[in-house]
Amino acid sequence: MSAVGNAGASPGRPVARDEAPGRWSSFGGGLRLLAGWFSVAIAILNLLVDLDHAPDRAYLLFHAMLLAGGSLLISLSWSAAGAGPVSCAAGAALLAGGMLFSALPVIDAVCCMTTYPVRHGYPFTFLARNDGGSWHVDHWHLLADLLFWAYAGLVLLVLSALARRATRARAPG
């Protein structure tokens, strides 16, 4: 659309209206950008701080996912993703399945709740049990694991939306 209004519009095609986003849309976009920049900043700062020694693989994977997920939040708007219901379901399934399947097996974690011999969760141990059978849930590690799997679901959502868009572009029509 041009500054004149409908200059250049073809006859029979509706003219797009430029409207300002609503209050809630702007609020959601602002939160998305804040979360994205915060994730990117934390990932870079934590990785830079740990350059003097070799951190474990789970720590590096968590911060790589934080960097990737934060970058996606910064660069993509929700409407630009073009994800369908199948893509959204796949991302949600990865979040739920990742949390569930990472909590089932007993892991040998280098970090996180080492006083408990039986530990569950990936990339951080958020559920542990001692020899007496009492369970302990670390809520901060639980939130970190939820963030990790949510960003993994976001990466899957964006990849499936891009694949969907590519197949639509190639489809004869």
OpenMM code with the backbone's topology and positions (N, CA, C; nanometers):
from openmm import Vec3, app, unit

residues = "MET SER ALA VAL GLY ASN ALA GLY ALA SER PRO GLY ARG PRO VAL ALA ARG ASP GLU ALA PRO GLY ARG TRP SER SER PHE GLY GLY GLY LEU ARG LEU LEU ALA GLY TRP PHE SER VAL ALA ILE ALA ILE LEU ASN LEU LEU VAL ASP LEU ASP HIS ALA PRO ASP ARG ALA TYR LEU LEU PHE HIS ALA MET LEU LEU ALA GLY GLY SER LEU LEU ILE SER LEU SER TRP SER ALA ALA GLY ALA GLY PRO VAL SER CYS ALA ALA GLY ALA ALA LEU LEU ALA GLY GLY MET LEU PHE SER ALA LEU PRO VAL ILE ASP ALA VAL CYS CYS MET THR THR TYR PRO VAL ARG HIS GLY TYR PRO PHE THR PHE LEU ALA ARG ASN ASP GLY GLY SER TRP HIS VAL ASP HIS TRP HIS LEU LEU ALA ASP LEU LEU PHE TRP ALA TYR ALA GLY LEU VAL LEU LEU VAL LEU SER ALA LEU ALA ARG ARG ALA THR ARG ALA ARG ALA PRO GLY".split()
positions = [
    Vec3(0.0837, -0.1162, 0.0000),
    Vec3(0.0000, 0.0000, 0.0000),
    Vec3(0.0882, 0.1224, 0.0000),
    Vec3(0.0503, 0.2207, -0.0751),
    Vec3(0.1321, 0.3407, -0.0841),
    Vec3(0.0780, 0.4495, 0.0060),
    Vec3(0.1466, 0.5616, 0.0058),
    Vec3(0.1049, 0.6745, 0.0891),
    Vec3(-0.0255, 0.7352, 0.0382),
    Vec3(-0.0567, 0.7156, -0.0892),
    Vec3(-0.1793, 0.7716, -0.1454),
    Vec3(-0.3003, 0.6917, -0.0994),
    Vec3(-0.2833, 0.5709, -0.0640),
    Vec3(-0.3953, 0.4896, -0.0182),
    Vec3(-0.4027, 0.3615, -0.0967),
    Vec3(-0.4665, 0.3658, -0.2137),
    Vec3(-0.4819, 0.2434, -0.2906),
    Vec3(-0.4100, 0.2499, -0.4242),
    Vec3(-0.3113, 0.3356, -0.4369),
    Vec3(-0.2357, 0.3438, -0.5619),
    Vec3(-0.1618, 0.2125, -0.5833),
    Vec3(-0.1718, 0.1632, -0.7015),
    Vec3(-0.1027, 0.0395, -0.7359),
    Vec3(-0.1836, -0.0848, -0.7041),
    Vec3(-0.2992, -0.0716, -0.6464),
    Vec3(-0.3809, -0.1894, -0.6167),
    Vec3(-0.4504, -0.2346, -0.7434),
    Vec3(-0.4534, -0.3640, -0.7649),
    Vec3(-0.5215, -0.4146, -0.8829),
    Vec3(-0.6715, -0.4186, -0.8578),
    Vec3(-0.7477, -0.4010, -0.9635),
    Vec3(-0.8921, -0.4052, -0.9461),
    Vec3(-0.9373, -0.5436, -0.9018),
    Vec3(-1.0283, -0.5485, -0.8094),
    Vec3(-1.0813, -0.6751, -0.7610),
    Vec3(-1.0063, -0.7320, -0.6426),
    Vec3(-0.8878, -0.6775, -0.6110),
    Vec3(-0.8106, -0.7245, -0.4951),
    Vec3(-0.8346, -0.6312, -0.3785),
    Vec3(-0.8588, -0.6851, -0.2618),
    Vec3(-0.8788, -0.5975, -0.1461),
    Vec3(-0.7491, -0.5277, -0.1088),
    Vec3(-0.7623, -0.4068, -0.0618),
    Vec3(-0.6468, -0.3282, -0.0210),
    Vec3(-0.6178, -0.3577, 0.1252),
    Vec3(-0.4899, -0.3837, 0.1552),
    Vec3(-0.4516, -0.4114, 0.2935),
    Vec3(-0.4597, -0.2840, 0.3758),
    Vec3(-0.5136, -0.2952, 0.4925),
    Vec3(-0.5249, -0.1810, 0.5834),
    Vec3(-0.4096, -0.1860, 0.6833),
    Vec3(-0.3400, -0.0754, 0.6957),
    Vec3(-0.2346, -0.0647, 0.7953),
    Vec3(-0.2972, -0.0231, 0.9269),
    Vec3(-0.2961, -0.1136, 1.0211),
    Vec3(-0.3523, -0.0846, 1.1514),
    Vec3(-0.2457, -0.1082, 1.2565),
    Vec3(-0.2490, -0.0263, 1.3576),
    Vec3(-0.1560, -0.0436, 1.4687),
    Vec3(-0.1963, -0.1674, 1.5475),
    Vec3(-0.0985, -0.2399, 1.5992),
    Vec3(-0.1332, -0.3571, 1.6797),
    Vec3(-0.2053, -0.3143, 1.8061),
    Vec3(-0.2873, -0.4015, 1.8566),
    Vec3(-0.3617, -0.3735, 1.9790),
    Vec3(-0.2708, -0.3715, 2.1004),
    Vec3(-0.3274, -0.3314, 2.2115),
    Vec3(-0.2501, -0.3198, 2.3350),
    Vec3(-0.1937, -0.4549, 2.3774),
    Vec3(-0.2743, -0.5607, 2.3711),
    Vec3(-0.2272, -0.6918, 2.4157),
    Vec3(-0.1271, -0.7525, 2.3200),
    Vec3(-0.1428, -0.7231, 2.1925),
    Vec3(-0.0461, -0.7720, 2.0943),
    Vec3(0.0894, -0.7052, 2.1162),
    Vec3(0.0872, -0.5765, 2.1429),
    Vec3(0.2124, -0.5055, 2.1702),
    Vec3(0.2758, -0.5542, 2.2996),
    Vec3(0.1945, -0.5790, 2.4010),
    Vec3(0.2447, -0.6293, 2.5284),
    Vec3(0.3091, -0.7668, 2.5108),
    Vec3(0.2429, -0.8544, 2.4345),
    Vec3(0.2986, -0.9875, 2.4087),
    Vec3(0.4280, -0.9808, 2.3293),
    Vec3(0.4327, -0.8911, 2.2306),
    Vec3(0.5556, -0.8754, 2.1538),
    Vec3(0.6698, -0.8234, 2.2389),
    Vec3(0.6382, -0.7318, 2.3290),
    Vec3(0.7408, -0.6801, 2.4200),
    Vec3(0.7933, -0.7871, 2.5135),
    Vec3(0.7029, -0.8693, 2.5674),
    Vec3(0.7461, -0.9796, 2.6538),
    Vec3(0.8308, -1.0808, 2.5779),
    Vec3(0.7918, -1.1073, 2.4541),
    Vec3(0.8686, -1.2005, 2.3706),
    Vec3(1.0099, -1.1490, 2.3487),
    Vec3(1.0226, -1.0203, 2.3190),
    Vec3(1.1552, -0.9619, 2.2970),
    Vec3(1.2372, -0.9597, 2.4256),
    Vec3(1.1749, -0.9255, 2.5377),
    Vec3(1.2469, -0.9251, 2.6652),
    Vec3(1.2982, -1.0646, 2.6998),
    Vec3(1.2122, -1.1656, 2.6850),
    Vec3(1.2536, -1.3029, 2.7145),
    Vec3(1.3646, -1.3474, 2.6197),
    Vec3(1.3544, -1.3100, 2.4929),
    Vec3(1.4570, -1.3476, 2.3962),
    Vec3(1.5914, -1.2842, 2.4268),
    Vec3(1.5920, -1.1543, 2.4521),
    Vec3(1.7185, -1.0856, 2.4822),
    Vec3(1.7769, -1.1342, 2.6140),
    Vec3(1.6918, -1.1586, 2.7122),
    Vec3(1.7399, -1.2096, 2.8399),
    Vec3(1.8043, -1.3470, 2.8212),
    Vec3(1.7423, -1.4339, 2.7440),
    Vec3(1.7972, -1.5679, 2.7200),
    Vec3(1.9310, -1.5614, 2.6481),
    Vec3(1.9394, -1.4772, 2.5463),
    Vec3(2.0646, -1.4644, 2.4719),
    Vec3(2.1750, -1.4094, 2.5617),
    Vec3(2.1430, -1.3072, 2.6403),
    Vec3(2.2435, -1.2463, 2.7278),
    Vec3(2.2920, -1.3447, 2.8334),
    Vec3(2.2009, -1.4173, 2.8955),
    Vec3(2.2407, -1.5146, 2.9983),
    Vec3(2.3250, -1.6259, 2.9371),
    Vec3(2.2865, -1.6742, 2.8204),
    Vec3(2.3621, -1.7822, 2.7560),
    Vec3(2.5044, -1.7372, 2.7238),
    Vec3(2.5175, -1.6201, 2.6653),
    Vec3(2.6516, -1.5718, 2.6283),
    Vec3(2.7356, -1.5445, 2.7519),
    Vec3(2.6772, -1.4776, 2.8511),
    Vec3(2.7541, -1.4462, 2.9724),
    Vec3(2.7976, -1.5721, 3.0458),
    Vec3(2.7095, -1.6700, 3.0612),
    Vec3(2.7474, -1.7925, 3.1313),
    Vec3(2.8537, -1.8705, 3.0557),
    Vec3(2.8447, -1.8736, 2.9241),
    Vec3(2.9465, -1.9442, 2.8459),
    Vec3(3.0809, -1.8718, 2.8522),
    Vec3(3.0791, -1.7391, 2.8522),
    Vec3(3.2039, -1.6637, 2.8632),
    Vec3(3.2687, -1.6803, 3.0005),
    Vec3(3.1879, -1.6857, 3.1052),
    Vec3(3.2413, -1.7017, 3.2402),
    Vec3(3.3077, -1.8375, 3.2561),
    Vec3(3.2571, -1.9384, 3.1897),
    Vec3(3.3109, -2.0734, 3.2042),
    Vec3(3.4148, -2.1095, 3.0995),
    Vec3(3.4776, -2.0114, 3.0382),
    Vec3(3.5824, -2.0411, 2.9402),
    Vec3(3.7100, -2.0934, 3.0055),
    Vec3(3.7306, -2.0649, 3.1324),
    Vec3(3.8546, -2.1050, 3.1980),
    Vec3(3.8604, -2.2536, 3.2332),
    Vec3(3.7472, -2.3213, 3.2292),
    Vec3(3.7473, -2.4659, 3.2526),
    Vec3(3.6445, -2.5302, 3.1590),
    Vec3(3.6531, -2.6605, 3.1484),
    Vec3(3.5629, -2.7320, 3.0579),
    Vec3(3.4347, -2.7689, 3.1323),
    Vec3(3.3234, -2.7001, 3.1025),
    Vec3(3.1974, -2.7385, 3.1670),
    Vec3(3.1452, -2.8697, 3.1085),
    Vec3(3.0528, -2.9303, 3.1803),
    Vec3(3.0004, -3.0583, 3.1332),
    Vec3(2.9088, -3.0381, 3.0122),
    Vec3(2.8813, -3.1469, 2.9448),
    Vec3(2.8063, -3.1445, 2.8195),
    Vec3(2.6633, -3.0929, 2.8375),
    Vec3(2.5973, -3.1302, 2.9477),
    Vec3(2.4603, -3.0841, 2.9725),
    Vec3(2.4558, -2.9326, 2.9900),
    Vec3(2.5547, -2.8771, 3.0566),
    Vec3(2.5624, -2.7329, 3.0770),
    Vec3(2.5782, -2.6605, 2.9430),
    Vec3(2.6667, -2.7119, 2.8586),
    Vec3(2.6868, -2.6510, 2.7268),
    Vec3(2.5625, -2.6635, 2.6397),
    Vec3(2.4983, -2.7795, 2.6437),
    Vec3(2.3771, -2.8001, 2.5646),
    Vec3(2.2651, -2.7081, 2.6112),
    Vec3(2.2506, -2.6908, 2.7423),
    Vec3(2.1477, -2.6018, 2.7951),
    Vec3(2.1696, -2.4588, 2.7452),
    Vec3(2.2921, -2.4120, 2.7513),
    Vec3(2.3176, -2.2740, 2.7100),
    Vec3(2.3125, -2.2565, 2.5580),
    Vec3(2.3457, -2.3602, 2.4839),
    Vec3(2.3277, -2.3532, 2.3381),
    Vec3(2.1794, -2.3451, 2.3034),
    Vec3(2.0965, -2.4206, 2.3741),
    Vec3(1.9518, -2.4143, 2.3510),
    Vec3(1.8954, -2.2802, 2.3957),
    Vec3(1.9485, -2.2243, 2.5038),
    Vec3(1.9069, -2.0924, 2.5502),
    Vec3(1.9408, -1.9872, 2.4451),
    Vec3(2.0569, -1.9983, 2.3847),
    Vec3(2.0987, -1.9054, 2.2798),
    Vec3(2.0120, -1.9210, 2.1547),
    Vec3(1.9857, -2.0442, 2.1144),
    Vec3(1.9028, -2.0679, 1.9951),
    Vec3(1.7586, -2.0238, 2.0181),
    Vec3(1.7011, -2.0601, 2.1308),
    Vec3(1.5630, -2.0230, 2.1595),
    Vec3(1.5460, -1.8734, 2.1752),
    Vec3(1.6396, -1.8088, 2.2434),
    Vec3(1.6334, -1.6642, 2.2578),
    Vec3(1.6470, -1.5932, 2.1244),
    Vec3(1.7344, -1.6446, 2.0389),
    Vec3(1.7504, -1.5855, 1.9048),
    Vec3(1.6227, -1.5997, 1.8229),
    Vec3(1.5559, -1.7123, 1.8354),
    Vec3(1.4294, -1.7305, 1.7644),
    Vec3(1.3222, -1.6363, 1.8179),
    Vec3(1.3177, -1.6180, 1.9491),
    Vec3(1.2192, -1.5260, 2.0056),
    Vec3(1.2431, -1.3826, 1.9585),
    Vec3(1.3693, -1.3456, 1.9443),
    Vec3(1.4015, -1.2102, 1.8994),
    Vec3(1.3673, -1.1915, 1.7526),
    Vec3(1.3983, -1.2911, 1.6722),
    Vec3(1.3914, -1.2724, 1.5269),
    Vec3(1.2553, -1.3009, 1.4655),
    Vec3(1.1735, -1.3798, 1.5291),
    Vec3(1.0463, -1.4170, 1.4688),
    Vec3(0.9301, -1.3635, 1.5498),
    Vec3(0.8303, -1.3145, 1.4794),
    Vec3(0.7059, -1.2823, 1.5493),
    Vec3(0.6147, -1.4034, 1.5386),
    Vec3(0.5140, -1.4084, 1.6232),
    Vec3(0.4257, -1.5249, 1.6237),
    Vec3(0.3528, -1.5388, 1.4914),
    Vec3(0.3149, -1.4287, 1.4309),
    Vec3(0.2421, -1.4386, 1.3044),
    Vec3(0.3337, -1.4762, 1.1892),
    Vec3(0.4619, -1.4470, 1.1999),
    Vec3(0.5547, -1.4770, 1.0908),
    Vec3(0.5911, -1.6248, 1.0849),
    Vec3(0.5696, -1.6970, 1.1929),
    Vec3(0.6093, -1.8376, 1.1934),
    Vec3(0.5241, -1.9197, 1.0976),
    Vec3(0.3955, -1.8919, 1.0870),
    Vec3(0.3085, -1.9647, 0.9953),
    Vec3(0.2911, -2.1105, 1.0318),
    Vec3(0.2968, -2.1397, 1.1589),
    Vec3(0.2849, -2.2781, 1.2029),
    Vec3(0.1388, -2.3198, 1.2066),
    Vec3(0.1133, -2.4402, 1.1652),
    Vec3(-0.0209, -2.4949, 1.1707),
    Vec3(-0.0430, -2.5711, 1.2998),
    Vec3(-0.1583, -2.6306, 1.3144),
    Vec3(-0.1878, -2.7047, 1.4382),
    Vec3(-0.0978, -2.8264, 1.4587),
    Vec3(-0.0542, -2.8872, 1.3511),
    Vec3(0.0340, -3.0036, 1.3642),
    Vec3(0.1705, -2.9602, 1.4166),
    Vec3(0.2206, -2.8470, 1.3676),
    Vec3(0.3489, -2.7949, 1.4159),
    Vec3(0.3411, -2.7574, 1.5626),
    Vec3(0.2318, -2.6924, 1.6015),
    Vec3(0.2136, -2.6547, 1.7421),
    Vec3(0.2045, -2.7787, 1.8302),
    Vec3(0.1339, -2.8794, 1.7840),
    Vec3(0.1220, -3.0041, 1.8604),
    Vec3(0.2570, -3.0741, 1.8717),
    Vec3(0.3376, -3.0689, 1.7669),
    Vec3(0.4700, -3.1315, 1.7715),
    Vec3(0.5600, -3.0596, 1.8714),
    Vec3(0.5562, -2.9279, 1.8736),
    Vec3(0.6352, -2.8523, 1.9703),
    Vec3(0.5913, -2.8783, 2.1128),
    Vec3(0.4604, -2.8833, 2.1370),
    Vec3(0.4089, -2.9119, 2.2707),
    Vec3(0.4408, -3.0549, 2.3123),
    Vec3(0.4356, -3.1479, 2.2174),
    Vec3(0.4682, -3.2871, 2.2480),
    Vec3(0.6156, -3.3024, 2.2848),
    Vec3(0.7024, -3.2252, 2.2187),
    Vec3(0.8444, -3.2308, 2.2527),
    Vec3(0.8670, -3.1756, 2.3927),
    Vec3(0.7978, -3.0693, 2.4282),
    Vec3(0.8092, -3.0145, 2.5639),
    Vec3(0.7649, -3.1176, 2.6672),
    Vec3(0.6463, -3.1720, 2.6505),
    Vec3(0.5941, -3.2681, 2.7481),
    Vec3(0.6745, -3.3979, 2.7476),
    Vec3(0.7033, -3.4492, 2.6291),
    Vec3(0.7793, -3.5738, 2.6196),
    Vec3(0.9215, -3.5595, 2.6703),
    Vec3(0.9841, -3.4471, 2.6410),
    Vec3(1.1203, -3.4247, 2.6893),
    Vec3(1.1270, -3.4208, 2.8405),
    Vec3(1.0313, -3.3522, 2.9021),
    Vec3(1.0292, -3.3474, 3.0487),
    Vec3(1.0023, -3.4859, 3.1075),
    Vec3(0.9075, -3.5562, 3.0494),
    Vec3(0.8712, -3.6878, 3.1016),
    Vec3(0.9833, -3.7890, 3.0810),
    Vec3(1.0343, -3.7994, 2.9595),
    Vec3(1.1340, -3.9018, 2.9306),
    Vec3(1.2707, -3.8700, 2.9900),
    Vec3(1.2983, -3.7423, 3.0163),
    Vec3(1.4251, -3.7113, 3.0830),
    Vec3(1.4161, -3.7348, 3.2334),
    Vec3(1.2944, -3.7372, 3.2873),
    Vec3(1.2784, -3.7592, 3.4311),
    Vec3(1.2683, -3.9077, 3.4663),
    Vec3(1.2418, -3.9922, 3.3698),
    Vec3(1.2248, -4.1350, 3.4002),
    Vec3(1.3551, -4.2070, 3.4330),
    Vec3(1.4584, -4.1993, 3.3493),
    Vec3(1.5780, -4.2780, 3.3812),
    Vec3(1.6608, -4.2128, 3.4918),
    Vec3(1.7320, -4.2961, 3.5644),
    Vec3(1.8263, -4.2478, 3.6644),
    Vec3(1.9513, -4.2035, 3.5901),
    Vec3(2.0005, -4.0852, 3.6238),
    Vec3(2.1183, -4.0328, 3.5531),
    Vec3(2.2359, -4.0204, 3.6491),
    Vec3(2.3536, -4.0195, 3.5921),
    Vec3(2.4764, -3.9943, 3.6674),
    Vec3(2.5187, -3.8519, 3.6377),
    Vec3(2.4590, -3.7572, 3.7084),
    Vec3(2.4889, -3.6168, 3.6859),
    Vec3(2.6151, -3.5783, 3.7610),
    Vec3(2.6959, -3.4957, 3.6980),
    Vec3(2.8152, -3.4454, 3.7633),
    Vec3(2.7760, -3.3376, 3.8637),
    Vec3(2.6743, -3.2617, 3.8287),
    Vec3(2.6295, -3.1526, 3.9153),
    Vec3(2.4935, -3.1834, 3.9750),
    Vec3(2.4471, -3.0941, 4.0493),
    Vec3(2.3074, -3.0841, 4.0904),
    Vec3(2.2625, -3.1940, 4.1851),
    Vec3(2.2482, -3.1589, 4.3097),
    Vec3(2.1970, -3.2467, 4.4150),
    Vec3(2.2802, -3.3740, 4.4302),
    Vec3(2.4081, -3.3572, 4.4503),
    Vec3(2.4974, -3.4725, 4.4615),
    Vec3(2.4802, -3.5473, 4.5932),
    Vec3(2.4093, -3.4894, 4.6899),
    Vec3(2.3862, -3.5601, 4.8162),
    Vec3(2.2827, -3.6705, 4.8006),
    Vec3(2.2084, -3.6680, 4.6908),
    Vec3(2.1093, -3.7717, 4.6633),
    Vec3(2.1682, -3.8716, 4.5644),
    Vec3(2.1682, -3.9999, 4.5976),
    Vec3(2.2291, -4.0985, 4.5078),
    Vec3(2.1468, -4.1268, 4.3821),
    Vec3(2.0150, -4.1079, 4.3875),
    Vec3(1.9299, -4.1369, 4.2722),
    Vec3(1.8755, -4.0042, 4.2201),
    Vec3(1.9166, -3.9660, 4.0964),
    Vec3(1.8791, -3.8361, 4.0417),
    Vec3(1.8131, -3.8546, 3.9054),
    Vec3(1.7174, -3.7646, 3.8765),
    Vec3(1.6414, -3.7689, 3.7518),
    Vec3(1.6348, -3.6278, 3.6929),
    Vec3(1.6315, -3.6214, 3.5590),
    Vec3(1.6142, -3.4955, 3.4889),
    Vec3(1.7309, -3.4638, 3.3978),
    Vec3(1.7010, -3.3991, 3.2859),
    Vec3(1.8046, -3.3564, 3.1937),
    Vec3(1.7614, -3.2250, 3.1317),
    Vec3(1.8449, -3.1298, 3.1179),
    Vec3(1.9888, -3.1262, 3.1382),
    Vec3(2.0299, -3.1072, 3.2841),
    Vec3(1.9397, -3.0651, 3.3706),
    Vec3(1.9722, -3.0510, 3.5123),
    Vec3(1.8857, -3.1459, 3.5942),
    Vec3(1.9419, -3.1955, 3.7028),
    Vec3(1.8681, -3.2839, 3.7916),
    Vec3(1.7655, -3.2014, 3.8675),
    Vec3(1.6391, -3.2330, 3.8503),
    Vec3(1.5368, -3.1603, 3.9239),
    Vec3(1.4585, -3.2495, 4.0193),
    Vec3(1.4771, -3.3785, 4.0087),
    Vec3(1.4073, -3.4736, 4.0931),
    Vec3(1.5101, -3.5717, 4.1477),
    Vec3(1.5113, -3.5900, 4.2810),
    Vec3(1.6118, -3.6780, 4.3411),
    Vec3(1.5499, -3.7549, 4.4572),
    Vec3(1.6161, -3.8669, 4.4868),
    Vec3(1.5695, -3.9530, 4.5959),
    Vec3(1.6909, -4.0002, 4.6746),
    Vec3(1.6775, -4.0016, 4.8057),
    Vec3(1.7878, -4.0536, 4.8870),
    Vec3(1.7665, -4.2017, 4.9164),
    Vec3(1.8585, -4.2608, 4.9905),
    Vec3(1.8495, -4.4046, 5.0184),
    Vec3(1.7275, -4.4399, 5.1020),
    Vec3(1.6778, -4.3462, 5.1828),
    Vec3(1.5602, -4.3719, 5.2649),
    Vec3(1.4310, -4.3700, 5.1859),
    Vec3(1.4348, -4.3236, 5.0620),
    Vec3(1.3174, -4.3231, 4.9766),
    Vec3(1.2448, -4.1893, 4.9705),
    Vec3(1.2932, -4.0883, 5.0419),
    Vec3(1.2257, -3.9583, 5.0358),
    Vec3(1.2693, -3.8829, 4.9101),
    Vec3(1.1730, -3.8164, 4.8482),
    Vec3(1.1960, -3.7462, 4.7227),
    Vec3(1.2186, -3.5981, 4.7470),
    Vec3(1.2945, -3.5368, 4.6592),
    Vec3(1.3193, -3.3932, 4.6655),
    Vec3(1.3062, -3.3364, 4.5242),
    Vec3(1.2313, -3.2268, 4.5117),
    Vec3(1.2163, -3.1572, 4.3836),
    Vec3(1.2836, -3.0217, 4.3965),
    Vec3(1.3791, -2.9957, 4.3103),
    Vec3(1.4452, -2.8658, 4.3066),
    Vec3(1.3704, -2.7789, 4.2065),
    Vec3(1.2978, -2.6800, 4.2545),
    Vec3(1.2105, -2.6012, 4.1666),
    Vec3(1.2892, -2.5144, 4.0687),
    Vec3(1.4090, -2.4693, 4.1045),
    Vec3(1.4868, -2.3875, 4.0095),
    Vec3(1.5367, -2.4720, 3.8927),
    Vec3(1.5830, -2.5921, 3.9208),
    Vec3(1.6265, -2.6805, 3.8121),
    Vec3(1.5077, -2.7287, 3.7305),
    Vec3(1.3926, -2.7454, 3.7951),
    Vec3(1.2715, -2.7816, 3.7227),
    Vec3(1.2343, -2.6717, 3.6229),
    Vec3(1.2421, -2.5463, 3.6656),
    Vec3(1.2141, -2.4350, 3.5741),
    Vec3(1.3169, -2.4275, 3.4613),
    Vec3(1.4433, -2.4534, 3.4929),
    Vec3(1.5464, -2.4522, 3.3887),
    Vec3(1.5221, -2.5631, 3.2869),
    Vec3(1.4843, -2.6810, 3.3331),
    Vec3(1.4544, -2.7908, 3.2410),
    Vec3(1.3299, -2.7615, 3.1576),
    Vec3(1.2288, -2.7008, 3.2192),
    Vec3(1.1103, -2.6611, 3.1428),
    Vec3(1.1467, -2.5611, 3.0341),
    Vec3(1.2327, -2.4661, 3.0659),
    Vec3(1.2771, -2.3680, 2.9667),
    Vec3(1.3542, -2.4364, 2.8540),
    Vec3(1.4421, -2.5292, 2.8892),
    Vec3(1.5194, -2.6024, 2.7890),
    Vec3(1.4278, -2.6763, 2.6919),
    Vec3(1.3331, -2.7528, 2.7452),
    Vec3(1.2448, -2.8313, 2.6590),
    Vec3(1.1446, -2.7433, 2.5851),
    Vec3(1.1071, -2.6296, 2.6442),
    Vec3(1.0194, -2.5363, 2.5730),
    Vec3(1.0921, -2.4752, 2.4534),
    Vec3(1.2185, -2.4397, 2.4714),
    Vec3(1.2957, -2.3879, 2.3583),
    Vec3(1.3205, -2.4966, 2.2535),
    Vec3(1.3407, -2.6204, 2.2969),
    Vec3(1.3539, -2.7305, 2.2003),
    Vec3(1.2248, -2.7453, 2.1201),
    Vec3(1.1101, -2.7327, 2.1878),
    Vec3(0.9812, -2.7361, 2.1180),
    Vec3(0.9644, -2.6182, 2.0229),
    Vec3(1.0143, -2.5000, 2.0628),
    Vec3(1.0080, -2.3831, 1.9749),
    Vec3(1.0932, -2.4040, 1.8498),
    Vec3(1.2110, -2.4613, 1.8667),
    Vec3(1.2969, -2.4893, 1.7501),
    Vec3(1.2263, -2.5868, 1.6563),
    Vec3(1.1647, -2.6917, 1.7114),
    Vec3(1.0900, -2.7872, 1.6287),
    Vec3(0.9718, -2.7193, 1.5603),
    Vec3(0.9016, -2.6321, 1.6316),
    Vec3(0.7882, -2.5592, 1.5757),
    Vec3(0.8314, -2.4737, 1.4577),
    Vec3(0.9394, -2.4016, 1.4714),
    Vec3(0.9868, -2.3145, 1.3638),
    Vec3(1.0361, -2.3975, 1.2455),
    Vec3(1.1086, -2.5054, 1.2729),
    Vec3(1.1562, -2.5905, 1.1628),
    Vec3(1.0397, -2.6536, 1.0862),
    Vec3(0.9380, -2.6996, 1.1580),
    Vec3(0.8233, -2.7591, 1.0889),
    Vec3(0.7422, -2.6521, 1.0149),
    Vec3(0.7359, -2.5299, 1.0676),
    Vec3(0.6680, -2.4220, 0.9965),
    Vec3(0.7432, -2.3845, 0.8692),
    Vec3(0.8766, -2.3843, 0.8756),
    Vec3(0.9554, -2.3560, 0.7551),
    Vec3(0.9396, -2.4674, 0.6524),
    Vec3(0.9357, -2.5916, 0.6982),
    Vec3(0.9144, -2.7041, 0.6061),
    Vec3(0.7759, -2.6958, 0.5431),
    Vec3(0.6778, -2.6590, 0.6222),
    Vec3(0.5408, -2.6440, 0.5704),
    Vec3(0.5344, -2.5337, 0.4659),
    Vec3(0.6013, -2.4230, 0.4938),
    Vec3(0.6038, -2.3117, 0.3992),
    Vec3(0.6763, -2.3500, 0.2705),
    Vec3(0.7859, -2.4275, 0.2836),
    Vec3(0.8611, -2.4700, 0.1647),
    Vec3(0.7808, -2.5661, 0.0793),
    Vec3(0.7060, -2.6565, 0.1417),
    Vec3(0.6241, -2.7497, 0.0631),
    Vec3(0.5070, -2.6789, -0.0040),
    Vec3(0.4548, -2.5756, 0.0598),
    Vec3(0.3478, -2.4971, -0.0047),
    Vec3(0.3997, -2.4205, -0.1251),
    Vec3(0.5235, -2.3706, -0.1147),
    Vec3(0.5810, -2.2945, -0.2256),
    Vec3(0.6090, -2.3844, -0.3457),
    Vec3(0.6437, -2.5105, -0.3212),
    Vec3(0.6740, -2.6027, -0.4308),
    Vec3(0.5494, -2.6686, -0.4887),
    Vec3(0.4419, -2.6673, -0.4146),
    Vec3(0.3203, -2.7352, -0.4588),
    Vec3(0.2630, -2.6649, -0.5819),
    Vec3(0.2245, -2.7439, -0.6832),
    Vec3(0.1641, -2.6803, -0.8009),
    Vec3(0.0286, -2.6224, -0.7622),
    Vec3(0.0020, -2.5045, -0.8096),
    Vec3(-0.1227, -2.4481, -0.7663),
    Vec3(-0.1689, -2.3451, -0.8539),
] * unit.nanometer
topology = app.Topology()
chain = topology.addChain("A")
for resn in residues:
    res = topology.addResidue(resn, chain)
    for name in ("N", "CA", "C"):
        topology.addAtom(name, app.Element.getBySymbol(name[0]), res)
